[in-house]
Amino acid sequence: MKAMQYTLDQLNTVSTDAFVAALSGIFEHSPWVAEIAAHERPFADIDELHRKMSKIVETAFFDWLARKTWGEPTDGDLLAFTLSQSRAA
C-alpha cells in the first residue's frame, strides 16, 4: 500500500488523527511525537516542523532523565521553578 503524501499546507490543516498517521513514523515509530507536534501548527516551512518535532523528542528525554534522577516534581518544585523563571526574565 502506498503511503499518503501531504503538502505542508495540507499537514497544517488536516485533522490531528491524519497528521499523526502521516508523521508517526518520523521518529522511530513514535506517534506521540507527531501528536504533540500537531498542537504546534501551523508550521511556516518543513524546517520549522522538523525543529519542533526534534525539540519534542529532546525535551521528552530530558524530562525522563530528570524524573529518573530526582523523581517526580512536587507542586512546590513547579512553583519554585516558575517563580525563578519569571524572575530571570
Secondary structure, 3 states (H helix, E strand, C coil): CCCCCCCHHHHHHCCHHHHHHHHCCCCCCCHHHHHHHHCCCCCCCHHHHHHHHHHHHHHHHHHHHHHHHHCCCCHHHHHHHHHHHHHHC
